[in-house]
Amino acid sequence: MTAMSDRILFEDVSKFYGEVLGVNRVSLNIPPGVTTLVGPNGSGKTTLMNLMTGLVQPSSGQLSVLGITPADPDRFFRQVGYCTQFDSFPRRLTGWQFLFDSLLLHGMSEPDAFRLAGEALERVRLGDAASRRIESYSKGMRQKIRLAQAIAHHPRVLILDEPLNGLDPMARADSLALFQELSRLGMHLVISSHILDEVDRISDRVILITGGYIVAEGDIHQVRREVRDKPMQVLIRCDQPELLASRMFTSNHCVEARLHADGKGVFLRTADIDEFYRLLNRIAVEGLVSIDAVAPADDDTLAIYQYLIGSDGSPS
Amino acid sequence: MNSERAAAFAKSILAQPWGLWWLQARRLVRMELRRNLFSLKAWWIYFLALAPTAILLVHLLFERHPGFALTDDTNVLAAIVQFYYIRLGVFFACLSIFSRLIRGEMIERSLHYYLLAPVRREVVLVAKFTAGSISALLLFGSAMIADFALVYTAFGAAGQEYVFNGPGLSQLEAYLFVVALGCLGYGAVFLLLSMILRNPMPAAMLVLLWEFINPVMPALLQKISVASYLRHLMPITVPGEGIFALLTVQTEPVAGWHAALGLLALIAVILAYSCVRIRRLEIRYLTE
Protein backbone atom coordinates (compact mmCIF):
# COMPACT_ATOMS: atom_id res chain seq x y z
CA MET A 1 0.00 0.00 0.00
CA THR A 2 1.47 3.35 -1.01
CA ALA A 3 1.47 6.25 1.42
CA MET A 4 -1.19 8.12 -0.52
CA SER A 5 -3.51 5.13 -0.95
CA ASP A 6 -4.68 5.44 2.64
CA ARG A 7 -5.51 9.15 2.31
CA ILE A 8 -8.43 11.27 1.29
CA LEU A 9 -6.92 13.77 -1.12
CA PHE A 10 -8.31 17.04 -2.42
CA GLU A 11 -6.10 18.88 -4.89
CA ASP A 12 -7.16 22.45 -5.50
CA VAL A 13 -10.82 21.45 -5.69
CA SER A 14 -13.45 24.10 -6.35
CA LYS A 15 -17.16 23.71 -6.76
CA PHE A 16 -19.52 26.36 -8.07
CA TYR A 17 -23.27 25.96 -8.32
CA GLY A 18 -23.82 28.30 -11.23
CA GLU A 19 -22.41 31.51 -9.85
CA VAL A 20 -22.73 30.44 -6.23
CA LEU A 21 -19.55 29.27 -4.54
CA GLY A 22 -19.68 25.88 -2.89
CA VAL A 23 -16.04 25.46 -1.94
CA ASN A 24 -13.01 27.23 -3.31
CA ARG A 25 -9.55 25.81 -4.02
CA VAL A 26 -9.62 23.21 -1.30
CA SER A 27 -6.51 21.09 -0.81
CA LEU A 28 -6.64 18.43 1.88
CA ASN A 29 -4.68 15.36 2.79
CA ILE A 30 -6.66 13.44 5.38
CA PRO A 31 -5.06 10.42 7.11
CA PRO A 32 -7.03 7.67 8.87
CA GLY A 33 -8.74 8.59 12.14
CA VAL A 34 -11.60 10.87 13.08
CA THR A 35 -11.70 14.17 11.21
CA THR A 36 -14.33 16.70 12.17
CA LEU A 37 -15.67 19.18 9.64
CA VAL A 38 -16.71 22.31 11.45
CA GLY A 39 -18.37 25.38 10.05
CA PRO A 40 -21.60 27.36 10.11
CA ASN A 41 -24.63 26.46 8.01
CA GLY A 42 -23.92 26.94 4.32
CA SER A 43 -20.17 26.97 4.83
CA GLY A 44 -19.54 24.10 2.41
CA LYS A 45 -19.34 21.07 4.73
CA THR A 46 -21.98 19.05 2.89
CA THR A 47 -20.54 20.13 -0.45
CA LEU A 48 -17.15 18.75 0.63
CA MET A 49 -18.77 15.46 1.62
CA ASN A 50 -20.80 15.28 -1.58
CA LEU A 51 -17.64 15.96 -3.58
CA MET A 52 -15.86 13.18 -1.72
CA THR A 53 -18.57 10.71 -2.73
CA GLY A 54 -19.29 11.93 -6.27
CA LEU A 55 -22.80 13.17 -5.55
CA VAL A 56 -21.58 16.46 -6.95
CA GLN A 57 -18.63 16.84 -9.27
CA PRO A 58 -15.83 19.37 -8.90
CA SER A 59 -15.82 22.42 -11.17
CA SER A 60 -12.02 22.19 -11.07
CA GLY A 61 -9.35 20.19 -9.30
CA GLN A 62 -9.09 16.51 -8.49
CA LEU A 63 -9.90 14.32 -5.56
CA SER A 64 -9.56 10.71 -4.58
CA VAL A 65 -10.35 8.51 -1.61
CA LEU A 66 -7.79 5.78 -0.88
CA GLY A 67 -6.49 6.35 -4.40
CA ILE A 68 -9.90 5.67 -6.02
CA THR A 69 -12.24 8.22 -7.57
CA PRO A 70 -16.05 8.11 -7.49
CA ALA A 71 -15.95 7.65 -11.28
CA ASP A 72 -15.11 4.02 -10.49
CA PRO A 73 -18.16 3.22 -8.33
CA ASP A 74 -17.67 -0.57 -8.41
CA ARG A 75 -14.48 -0.19 -6.33
CA PHE A 76 -15.13 3.17 -4.69
CA PHE A 77 -18.33 2.39 -2.82
CA ARG A 78 -17.00 -0.90 -1.49
CA GLN A 79 -14.54 1.21 0.46
CA VAL A 80 -16.77 4.17 1.27
CA GLY A 81 -19.97 4.52 3.26
CA TYR A 82 -21.82 7.82 3.33
CA CYS A 83 -24.52 8.65 5.87
CA THR A 84 -26.12 11.71 4.30
CA GLN A 85 -28.24 14.38 5.90
CA PHE A 86 -31.17 13.65 3.56
CA ASP A 87 -33.96 12.33 5.74
CA SER A 88 -35.69 10.35 3.01
CA PHE A 89 -35.86 6.72 1.95
CA PRO A 90 -37.25 4.58 -0.86
CA ARG A 91 -40.94 4.16 -0.10
CA ARG A 92 -42.64 1.28 1.66
CA LEU A 93 -39.47 -0.48 2.79
CA THR A 94 -38.87 -1.95 6.21
CA GLY A 95 -35.57 -1.19 7.89
CA TRP A 96 -34.47 -4.74 7.16
CA GLN A 97 -35.39 -4.60 3.45
CA PHE A 98 -33.63 -1.26 3.10
CA LEU A 99 -30.38 -2.71 4.40
CA PHE A 100 -30.73 -6.06 2.65
CA ASP A 101 -31.45 -4.45 -0.74
CA SER A 102 -28.51 -2.06 -0.33
CA LEU A 103 -26.18 -4.95 0.40
CA LEU A 104 -27.47 -7.03 -2.51
CA LEU A 105 -26.43 -4.22 -4.85
CA HIS A 106 -22.84 -4.84 -3.78
CA GLY A 107 -23.09 -8.12 -5.62
CA MET A 108 -22.68 -10.25 -2.49
CA SER A 109 -24.54 -13.50 -1.93
CA GLU A 110 -27.92 -13.42 -0.19
CA PRO A 111 -26.63 -15.24 2.94
CA ASP A 112 -23.81 -12.69 3.26
CA ALA A 113 -26.22 -9.78 2.78
CA PHE A 114 -28.51 -11.36 5.38
CA ARG A 115 -25.69 -11.68 7.90
CA LEU A 116 -24.30 -8.17 7.35
CA ALA A 117 -27.75 -6.56 7.52
CA GLY A 118 -28.40 -8.26 10.86
CA GLU A 119 -24.99 -7.26 12.16
CA ALA A 120 -25.46 -3.59 11.18
CA LEU A 121 -28.90 -3.48 12.78
CA GLU A 122 -27.46 -4.84 16.00
CA ARG A 123 -24.62 -2.34 15.93
CA VAL A 124 -27.03 0.60 15.86
CA ARG A 125 -29.41 -1.14 18.27
CA LEU A 126 -32.31 -1.21 15.86
CA GLY A 127 -32.90 -4.94 15.75
CA ASP A 128 -36.35 -4.71 17.33
CA ALA A 129 -37.65 -2.26 14.72
CA ALA A 130 -36.13 -4.02 11.71
CA SER A 131 -39.42 -5.43 10.48
CA ARG A 132 -41.25 -2.11 10.69
CA ARG A 133 -41.61 0.23 7.75
CA ILE A 134 -39.17 3.14 7.82
CA GLU A 135 -42.08 5.59 7.43
CA SER A 136 -43.09 4.68 10.98
CA TYR A 137 -39.63 5.35 12.46
CA SER A 138 -38.85 8.33 14.68
CA LYS A 139 -36.27 10.83 13.52
CA GLY A 140 -33.63 9.21 15.69
CA MET A 141 -34.43 5.75 14.32
CA ARG A 142 -34.20 7.04 10.75
CA GLN A 143 -30.81 8.49 11.60
CA LYS A 144 -29.76 5.10 12.95
CA ILE A 145 -30.93 3.14 9.92
CA ARG A 146 -29.01 5.52 7.66
CA LEU A 147 -25.94 4.94 9.79
CA ALA A 148 -26.51 1.18 9.64
CA GLN A 149 -26.71 1.34 5.86
CA ALA A 150 -23.46 3.32 5.69
CA ILE A 151 -21.51 0.85 7.85
CA ALA A 152 -23.18 -2.43 6.85
CA HIS A 153 -20.68 -3.34 4.11
CA HIS A 154 -17.65 -2.68 6.35
CA PRO A 155 -16.23 0.30 4.48
CA ARG A 156 -12.76 1.68 5.19
CA VAL A 157 -14.00 5.26 4.91
CA LEU A 158 -17.11 6.47 6.65
CA ILE A 159 -18.48 9.91 5.87
CA LEU A 160 -21.11 11.15 8.28
CA ASP A 161 -23.10 14.32 7.72
CA GLU A 162 -24.57 15.46 11.03
CA PRO A 163 -24.85 11.87 12.33
CA LEU A 164 -25.93 12.91 15.82
CA ASN A 165 -28.94 14.97 14.72
CA GLY A 166 -32.18 13.72 16.18
CA LEU A 167 -30.54 11.24 18.56
CA ASP A 168 -31.29 11.23 22.26
CA PRO A 169 -28.32 11.51 24.66
CA MET A 170 -28.08 7.73 25.12
CA ALA A 171 -28.10 7.07 21.38
CA ARG A 172 -25.57 9.87 20.87
CA ALA A 173 -23.25 8.24 23.37
CA ASP A 174 -23.71 4.87 21.62
CA SER A 175 -22.96 6.42 18.23
CA LEU A 176 -19.85 8.20 19.52
CA ALA A 177 -18.63 4.95 21.06
CA LEU A 178 -19.21 3.21 17.74
CA PHE A 179 -17.28 5.93 15.88
CA GLN A 180 -14.43 5.59 18.33
CA GLU A 181 -14.39 1.84 17.90
CA LEU A 182 -14.34 2.15 14.09
CA SER A 183 -11.55 4.70 14.31
CA ARG A 184 -9.51 2.33 16.45
CA LEU A 185 -9.88 -0.26 13.70
CA GLY A 186 -7.96 2.10 11.41
CA MET A 187 -10.91 3.54 9.52
CA HIS A 188 -11.29 7.03 8.18
CA LEU A 189 -14.22 8.86 9.73
CA VAL A 190 -15.14 12.27 8.40
CA ILE A 191 -17.83 13.79 10.56
CA SER A 192 -19.68 17.06 10.35
CA SER A 193 -21.60 17.99 13.43
CA HIS A 194 -22.99 20.94 15.29
CA ILE A 195 -22.66 19.08 18.58
CA LEU A 196 -19.04 20.15 18.89
CA ASP A 197 -18.35 19.29 22.51
CA GLU A 198 -19.35 15.66 22.00
CA VAL A 199 -17.61 15.14 18.69
CA ASP A 200 -14.56 16.89 20.11
CA ARG A 201 -13.96 14.01 22.48
CA ILE A 202 -13.36 11.52 19.69
CA SER A 203 -11.86 13.81 17.07
CA ASP A 204 -8.21 13.48 16.01
CA ARG A 205 -8.21 16.51 13.76
CA VAL A 206 -10.44 19.29 12.68
CA ILE A 207 -11.15 21.08 9.41
CA LEU A 208 -12.67 24.51 9.86
CA ILE A 209 -14.55 25.82 6.87
CA THR A 210 -16.53 28.96 6.29
CA GLY A 211 -17.86 30.59 3.13
CA GLY A 212 -16.41 27.75 1.06
CA TYR A 213 -12.86 28.37 2.29
CA ILE A 214 -10.80 26.17 4.60
CA VAL A 215 -9.85 28.41 7.52
CA ALA A 216 -7.70 25.90 9.39
CA GLU A 217 -7.03 22.18 9.49
CA GLY A 218 -5.00 19.76 11.52
CA ASP A 219 -4.68 18.42 15.04
CA ILE A 220 -6.89 20.46 17.36
CA HIS A 221 -4.09 21.44 19.75
CA GLN A 222 -1.83 22.34 16.87
CA VAL A 223 -4.54 24.49 15.27
CA ARG A 224 -5.12 26.20 18.61
CA ARG A 225 -1.44 27.00 18.96
CA GLU A 226 -1.44 28.51 15.50
CA VAL A 227 -4.17 30.93 16.47
CA ARG A 228 -1.63 33.31 17.95
CA ASP A 229 -3.78 36.41 18.12
CA LYS A 230 -6.05 34.77 20.71
CA PRO A 231 -4.26 34.26 24.06
CA MET A 232 -4.52 30.65 25.22
CA GLN A 233 -6.47 29.87 28.35
CA VAL A 234 -5.21 27.38 30.91
CA LEU A 235 -7.00 26.08 33.99
CA ILE A 236 -4.74 25.44 36.99
CA ARG A 237 -6.13 23.56 39.95
CA CYS A 238 -4.24 24.57 43.11
CA ASP A 239 -4.62 25.41 46.79
CA GLN A 240 -3.92 29.18 46.44
CA PRO A 241 -5.30 30.42 43.13
CA GLU A 242 -5.08 34.14 44.03
CA LEU A 243 -1.39 33.86 44.93
CA LEU A 244 -0.67 31.90 41.76
CA ALA A 245 -2.49 34.50 39.66
CA SER A 246 -0.52 37.36 41.21
CA ARG A 247 2.78 35.52 40.59
CA MET A 248 1.87 34.76 37.02
CA PHE A 249 1.02 38.39 36.40
CA THR A 250 4.60 39.38 37.16
CA SER A 251 5.23 38.14 33.64
CA ASN A 252 3.72 40.40 31.00
CA HIS A 253 2.50 37.55 28.75
CA CYS A 254 -0.34 36.84 31.17
CA VAL A 255 -3.28 38.92 30.04
CA GLU A 256 -6.26 37.69 32.07
CA ALA A 257 -7.03 35.74 35.22
CA ARG A 258 -10.38 34.46 36.43
CA LEU A 259 -11.03 32.42 39.54
CA HIS A 260 -12.80 29.11 39.13
CA ALA A 261 -16.31 29.09 40.57
CA ASP A 262 -15.31 26.63 43.32
CA GLY A 263 -12.36 28.81 44.39
CA LYS A 264 -9.93 25.94 43.92
CA GLY A 265 -8.50 26.94 40.60
CA VAL A 266 -7.78 29.81 38.27
CA PHE A 267 -8.20 30.35 34.51
CA LEU A 268 -5.21 32.21 33.12
CA ARG A 269 -4.82 33.63 29.63
CA THR A 270 -1.39 33.90 28.13
CA ALA A 271 -0.01 35.24 24.90
CA ASP A 272 3.09 33.02 25.16
CA ILE A 273 2.27 29.50 26.19
CA ASP A 274 5.88 28.27 26.27
CA GLU A 275 6.98 31.07 28.60
CA PHE A 276 3.84 30.51 30.65
CA TYR A 277 4.69 26.86 31.32
CA ARG A 278 8.34 27.72 32.16
CA LEU A 279 7.15 30.22 34.77
CA LEU A 280 4.58 27.78 36.12
CA ASN A 281 7.31 25.16 36.54
CA ARG A 282 9.43 27.61 38.52
CA ILE A 283 6.51 28.44 40.82
CA ALA A 284 5.81 24.77 41.36
CA VAL A 285 9.45 24.11 42.22
CA GLU A 286 9.46 27.02 44.69
CA GLY A 287 6.68 25.21 46.57
CA LEU A 288 4.67 28.34 47.37
CA VAL A 289 1.61 26.93 45.64
CA SER A 290 0.56 23.31 45.56
CA ILE A 291 -0.55 22.58 42.00
CA ASP A 292 -2.97 19.68 41.52
CA ALA A 293 -3.71 19.84 37.80
CA VAL A 294 -2.99 21.90 34.71
CA ALA A 295 -5.19 21.68 31.62
CA PRO A 296 -5.75 23.77 28.52
CA ALA A 297 -9.20 25.34 28.78
CA ASP A 298 -9.74 26.53 25.22
CA ASP A 299 -8.03 24.25 22.78
CA ASP A 300 -11.15 22.36 21.91
CA THR A 301 -13.12 22.52 18.69
CA LEU A 302 -15.75 24.84 20.11
CA ALA A 303 -13.18 27.42 21.22
CA ILE A 304 -11.31 27.22 17.91
CA TYR A 305 -14.60 27.59 16.08
CA GLN A 306 -15.43 30.71 18.03
CA TYR A 307 -11.99 32.21 17.60
CA LEU A 308 -11.67 31.53 13.89
CA ILE A 309 -15.19 31.66 12.63
CA GLY A 310 -17.06 33.54 15.32
CA SER A 311 -20.66 33.21 16.32
CA ASP A 312 -21.92 34.92 13.15
CA GLY A 313 -20.23 32.43 10.86
CA SER A 314 -17.74 34.84 9.33
CA PRO A 315 -14.00 34.44 9.87
CA SER A 316 -12.81 36.70 12.68
CA MET B 1 -0.93 -0.44 -35.07
CA ASN B 2 -4.67 -0.07 -35.53
CA SER B 3 -5.22 -3.79 -35.10
CA GLU B 4 -3.17 -3.68 -31.86
CA ARG B 5 -5.35 -0.87 -30.59
CA ALA B 6 -8.48 -2.73 -31.57
CA ALA B 7 -7.20 -5.85 -29.80
CA ALA B 8 -6.36 -3.83 -26.68
CA PHE B 9 -9.79 -2.22 -26.77
CA ALA B 10 -11.49 -5.60 -27.17
CA LYS B 11 -9.40 -6.97 -24.30
CA SER B 12 -10.36 -4.07 -22.04
CA ILE B 13 -14.04 -4.58 -22.89
CA LEU B 14 -13.82 -8.27 -22.06
CA ALA B 15 -11.96 -7.49 -18.82
CA GLN B 16 -14.93 -5.48 -17.49
CA PRO B 17 -16.91 -7.15 -14.66
CA TRP B 18 -19.85 -8.08 -16.87
CA GLY B 19 -20.94 -10.84 -14.49
CA LEU B 20 -21.17 -8.42 -11.58
CA TRP B 21 -23.05 -5.84 -13.67
CA TRP B 22 -25.50 -8.50 -14.83
CA LEU B 23 -26.11 -9.61 -11.24
CA GLN B 24 -26.55 -6.03 -10.04
CA ALA B 25 -28.87 -5.21 -12.94
CA ARG B 26 -31.03 -8.27 -12.21
CA ARG B 27 -31.32 -7.34 -8.57
CA LEU B 28 -32.11 -3.73 -9.40
CA VAL B 29 -34.79 -4.81 -11.85
CA ARG B 30 -36.36 -7.02 -9.18
CA MET B 31 -36.44 -4.15 -6.67
CA GLU B 32 -37.80 -1.70 -9.21
CA LEU B 33 -40.50 -4.11 -10.37
CA ARG B 34 -41.66 -4.44 -6.78
CA ARG B 35 -41.94 -0.68 -6.55
CA ASN B 36 -43.51 -0.17 -9.97
CA LEU B 37 -46.16 -2.85 -9.72
CA PHE B 38 -46.98 -3.07 -6.03
CA SER B 39 -47.14 0.53 -4.88
CA LEU B 40 -50.23 2.62 -4.32
CA LYS B 41 -49.11 4.96 -7.07
CA ALA B 42 -49.41 2.13 -9.57
CA TRP B 43 -53.26 2.20 -9.49
CA TRP B 44 -53.26 4.82 -12.24
CA ILE B 45 -51.26 2.58 -14.55
CA TYR B 46 -53.49 -0.42 -13.82
CA PHE B 47 -56.46 1.81 -14.62
CA LEU B 48 -54.97 2.97 -17.92
CA ALA B 49 -54.14 -0.58 -18.98
CA LEU B 50 -57.33 -2.28 -17.87
CA ALA B 51 -60.00 0.34 -18.64
CA PRO B 52 -60.78 -1.06 -22.16
CA THR B 53 -60.68 -4.59 -20.77
CA ALA B 54 -63.28 -3.67 -18.14
CA ILE B 55 -65.50 -2.03 -20.77
CA LEU B 56 -65.23 -5.05 -23.09
CA LEU B 57 -66.04 -7.35 -20.17
CA VAL B 58 -69.16 -5.34 -19.33
CA HIS B 59 -70.24 -5.50 -22.97
CA LEU B 60 -69.67 -9.23 -23.07
CA LEU B 61 -71.58 -9.89 -19.86
CA PHE B 62 -74.43 -7.41 -20.06
CA GLU B 63 -74.75 -5.78 -23.49
CA ARG B 64 -74.12 -8.37 -26.14
CA HIS B 65 -75.07 -7.13 -29.58
CA PRO B 66 -75.90 -10.20 -31.62
CA GLY B 67 -76.23 -8.07 -34.76
CA PHE B 68 -72.55 -7.09 -34.70
CA ALA B 69 -70.32 -8.72 -37.26
CA LEU B 70 -66.94 -10.17 -36.45
CA THR B 71 -65.25 -7.73 -38.83
CA ASP B 72 -66.85 -4.80 -36.97
CA ASP B 73 -65.42 -5.96 -33.66
CA THR B 74 -62.07 -6.67 -35.29
CA ASN B 75 -62.04 -3.02 -36.36
CA VAL B 76 -63.09 -1.95 -32.88
CA LEU B 77 -60.16 -3.87 -31.41
CA ALA B 78 -57.76 -2.31 -33.93
CA ALA B 79 -59.14 1.13 -33.04
CA ILE B 80 -58.67 0.43 -29.32
CA VAL B 81 -55.02 -0.40 -29.96
CA GLN B 82 -54.35 2.45 -32.37
CA PHE B 83 -56.34 5.25 -30.78
CA TYR B 84 -56.48 4.32 -27.10
CA TYR B 85 -53.48 2.21 -26.18
CA ILE B 86 -50.85 3.82 -28.37
CA ARG B 87 -52.03 7.42 -28.20
CA LEU B 88 -53.35 7.57 -24.64
CA GLY B 89 -52.99 4.48 -22.44
CA VAL B 90 -49.39 3.51 -23.18
CA PHE B 91 -48.47 7.19 -23.58
CA PHE B 92 -49.66 8.28 -20.13
CA ALA B 93 -48.67 5.06 -18.38
CA CYS B 94 -45.13 5.39 -19.74
CA LEU B 95 -45.10 9.05 -18.77
CA SER B 96 -46.00 8.01 -15.23
CA ILE B 97 -43.62 5.04 -15.00
CA PHE B 98 -40.54 6.35 -16.78
CA SER B 99 -40.53 9.94 -15.60
CA ARG B 100 -40.57 8.56 -12.05
CA LEU B 101 -37.49 6.41 -12.55
CA ILE B 102 -34.97 9.22 -12.14
CA ARG B 103 -36.93 12.47 -11.66
CA GLY B 104 -39.36 10.87 -9.22
CA GLU B 105 -36.44 9.65 -7.12
CA MET B 106 -35.02 13.17 -7.19
CA ILE B 107 -38.32 14.60 -5.99
CA GLU B 108 -38.61 11.96 -3.25
CA ARG B 109 -34.94 12.56 -2.41
CA SER B 110 -34.00 8.93 -2.62
CA LEU B 111 -31.87 8.84 -5.78
CA HIS B 112 -28.64 9.19 -3.81
CA TYR B 113 -29.03 5.66 -2.44
CA TYR B 114 -28.56 4.31 -5.97
CA LEU B 115 -25.67 6.66 -6.69
CA LEU B 116 -23.91 5.71 -3.45
CA ALA B 117 -24.09 1.98 -4.21
CA PRO B 118 -21.14 0.24 -5.88
CA VAL B 119 -23.05 0.07 -9.14
CA ARG B 120 -22.15 1.88 -12.33
CA ARG B 121 -24.64 4.62 -13.05
CA GLU B 122 -25.20 3.24 -16.54
CA VAL B 123 -26.20 -0.08 -14.99
CA VAL B 124 -28.64 1.74 -12.70
CA LEU B 125 -30.17 3.57 -15.64
CA VAL B 126 -30.48 0.54 -17.91
CA ALA B 127 -31.87 -1.58 -15.06
CA LYS B 128 -34.44 1.06 -14.20
CA PHE B 129 -35.41 1.37 -17.86
CA THR B 130 -35.70 -2.40 -18.14
CA ALA B 131 -37.85 -2.60 -15.02
CA GLY B 132 -40.09 0.20 -16.31
CA SER B 133 -40.40 -1.55 -19.66
CA ILE B 134 -41.23 -4.91 -18.06
CA SER B 135 -43.85 -3.24 -15.85
CA ALA B 136 -45.51 -1.52 -18.79
CA LEU B 137 -45.27 -4.62 -20.99
CA LEU B 138 -46.71 -6.88 -18.31
CA LEU B 139 -49.72 -4.64 -17.77
CA PHE B 140 -50.43 -3.63 -21.36
CA GLY B 141 -49.51 -7.04 -22.79
CA SER B 142 -51.87 -8.76 -20.37
CA ALA B 143 -54.59 -6.19 -21.07
CA MET B 144 -54.11 -6.67 -24.83
CA ILE B 145 -54.44 -10.44 -24.55
CA ALA B 146 -57.51 -10.07 -22.33
CA ASP B 147 -59.12 -7.59 -24.77
CA PHE B 148 -58.46 -9.94 -27.66
CA ALA B 149 -59.91 -12.90 -25.80
CA LEU B 150 -63.01 -10.96 -24.74
CA VAL B 151 -63.72 -9.65 -28.26
CA TYR B 152 -63.57 -13.06 -29.93
CA THR B 153 -65.14 -15.05 -27.08
CA ALA B 154 -68.35 -13.17 -27.81
CA PHE B 155 -68.52 -14.82 -31.26
CA GLY B 156 -68.27 -18.37 -29.99
CA ALA B 157 -67.24 -20.94 -32.61
CA ALA B 158 -66.86 -18.27 -35.33
CA GLY B 159 -64.53 -16.35 -33.09
CA GLN B 160 -62.53 -19.49 -32.33
CA GLU B 161 -62.23 -20.22 -36.03
CA TYR B 162 -61.05 -16.65 -36.72
CA VAL B 163 -58.43 -16.85 -33.99
CA PHE B 164 -57.00 -20.31 -34.53
CA ASN B 165 -57.57 -20.95 -38.22
CA GLY B 166 -57.80 -17.39 -39.50
CA PRO B 167 -55.65 -14.28 -39.14
CA GLY B 168 -56.53 -13.82 -35.43
CA LEU B 169 -53.34 -15.05 -33.78
CA SER B 170 -51.03 -13.21 -36.17
CA GLN B 171 -53.04 -10.04 -35.48
CA LEU B 172 -52.61 -10.60 -31.75
CA GLU B 173 -48.87 -11.04 -32.27
CA ALA B 174 -48.75 -7.80 -34.23
CA TYR B 175 -50.73 -5.93 -31.55
CA LEU B 176 -48.44 -7.24 -28.82
CA PHE B 177 -45.41 -6.21 -30.87
CA VAL B 178 -46.90 -2.74 -31.42
CA VAL B 179 -47.72 -2.33 -27.72
CA ALA B 180 -44.24 -3.54 -26.74
CA LEU B 181 -42.53 -1.12 -29.10
CA GLY B 182 -44.87 1.64 -27.90
CA CYS B 183 -43.86 0.99 -24.28
CA LEU B 184 -40.16 0.99 -25.15
CA GLY B 185 -40.39 4.02 -27.43
CA TYR B 186 -42.42 6.26 -25.15
CA GLY B 187 -40.47 4.92 -22.17
CA ALA B 188 -37.18 6.05 -23.67
CA VAL B 189 -38.62 9.45 -24.63
CA PHE B 190 -40.02 10.13 -21.17
CA LEU B 191 -36.94 8.85 -19.39
CA LEU B 192 -34.86 11.33 -21.35
CA LEU B 193 -37.33 14.20 -20.88
CA SER B 194 -37.40 13.59 -17.14
CA MET B 195 -33.61 13.69 -17.01
CA ILE B 196 -33.38 16.92 -18.97
CA LEU B 197 -36.32 18.81 -17.47
CA ARG B 198 -37.34 19.35 -13.87
CA ASN B 199 -40.99 19.12 -14.86
CA PRO B 200 -41.40 16.87 -17.90
CA MET B 201 -45.20 17.31 -18.01
CA PRO B 202 -45.40 20.36 -20.36
CA ALA B 203 -42.92 18.71 -22.71
CA ALA B 204 -44.96 15.49 -22.58
CA MET B 205 -48.05 17.44 -23.61
CA LEU B 206 -46.10 18.86 -26.55
CA VAL B 207 -45.08 15.30 -27.50
CA LEU B 208 -48.75 14.29 -27.32
CA LEU B 209 -49.71 17.18 -29.60
CA TRP B 210 -46.84 16.33 -31.93
CA GLU B 211 -47.94 12.72 -32.14
CA PHE B 212 -51.49 13.87 -32.87
CA ILE B 213 -50.59 16.16 -35.78
CA ASN B 214 -47.65 14.08 -37.00
CA PRO B 215 -49.58 12.17 -39.73
CA VAL B 216 -50.16 15.40 -41.68
CA MET B 217 -46.50 16.45 -41.41
CA PRO B 218 -43.99 16.07 -44.26
CA ALA B 219 -42.51 12.56 -44.60
CA LEU B 220 -39.19 13.55 -43.00
CA LEU B 221 -40.85 14.90 -39.83
CA GLN B 222 -43.07 11.83 -39.60
CA LYS B 223 -39.94 9.84 -38.78
CA ILE B 224 -39.59 11.71 -35.48
CA SER B 225 -42.59 10.07 -33.92
CA VAL B 226 -43.20 6.87 -32.00
CA ALA B 227 -46.82 6.54 -33.18
CA SER B 228 -45.92 6.93 -36.84
CA TYR B 229 -43.55 3.97 -36.68
CA LEU B 230 -46.19 1.94 -34.88
CA ARG B 231 -48.89 2.82 -37.39
CA HIS B 232 -46.94 0.98 -40.06
CA LEU B 233 -46.89 -2.15 -37.91
CA MET B 234 -50.65 -2.29 -37.34
CA PRO B 235 -52.16 -5.45 -38.89
CA ILE B 236 -55.43 -3.67 -39.71
CA THR B 237 -55.96 -0.18 -41.04
CA VAL B 238 -58.77 1.46 -39.15
CA PRO B 239 -61.19 3.36 -41.35
CA GLY B 240 -61.21 6.93 -40.02
CA GLU B 241 -64.21 9.18 -39.71
CA GLY B 242 -64.55 12.62 -38.13
CA ILE B 243 -61.65 13.51 -35.85
CA PHE B 244 -60.21 10.03 -36.29
CA ALA B 245 -59.66 10.81 -39.96
CA LEU B 246 -56.67 12.95 -38.90
CA LEU B 247 -55.15 10.01 -37.08
CA THR B 248 -55.62 7.62 -39.95
CA VAL B 249 -54.14 9.72 -42.72
CA GLN B 250 -52.38 7.41 -45.16
CA THR B 251 -48.72 8.27 -44.90
CA GLU B 252 -45.75 7.21 -46.99
CA PRO B 253 -45.68 3.40 -46.76
CA VAL B 254 -42.83 1.95 -44.75
CA ALA B 255 -41.91 -1.73 -44.47
CA GLY B 256 -42.71 -3.30 -41.09
CA TRP B 257 -39.12 -4.33 -40.36
CA HIS B 258 -37.96 -0.86 -41.34
CA ALA B 259 -40.40 0.75 -38.92
CA ALA B 260 -39.42 -1.61 -36.09
CA LEU B 261 -35.69 -1.14 -36.64
CA GLY B 262 -36.14 2.63 -36.93
CA LEU B 263 -37.90 2.76 -33.59
CA LEU B 264 -35.38 0.44 -31.93
CA ALA B 265 -32.55 2.62 -33.25
CA LEU B 266 -34.29 5.71 -31.84
CA ILE B 267 -34.60 3.96 -28.45
CA ALA B 268 -30.91 2.94 -28.52
CA VAL B 269 -29.79 6.50 -29.28
CA ILE B 270 -31.96 7.93 -26.50
CA LEU B 271 -30.68 5.36 -23.97
CA ALA B 272 -27.05 6.01 -24.94
CA TYR B 273 -27.54 9.74 -24.46
CA SER B 274 -29.33 9.12 -21.12
CA CYS B 275 -26.31 7.09 -19.98
CA VAL B 276 -24.07 10.06 -20.75
CA ARG B 277 -26.40 12.36 -18.80
CA ILE B 278 -26.60 10.13 -15.74
CA ARG B 279 -22.81 10.03 -15.52
CA ARG B 280 -22.86 13.81 -15.07
CA LEU B 281 -25.92 13.86 -12.82
CA GLU B 282 -25.50 15.67 -9.50
CA ILE B 283 -27.63 15.36 -6.41
CA ARG B 284 -29.01 18.79 -5.62
CA TYR B 285 -32.33 18.10 -4.00
CA LEU B 286 -32.76 21.65 -2.75
CA THR B 287 -33.07 22.95 -6.30
CA GLU B 288 -35.63 20.32 -7.30
Interface residues (C-beta under 8 A of the other chain):
Chain A: Y17 N50 T53 G54 L55 V56 Q57 P73 D74 R75 F76 F77 R78 Y82 T84 F86 S88 F89 P90 R91 R92 D101 S102 L104 L105 H106 G107 Q149
Chain B: P17 L20 L23 Q24 R27 L28 M31 R35 S39 E108 R109 S110 H112 Y113 L115 L116 A117 P118 V119 R120 R121 R280 E282 I283 R284 Y285
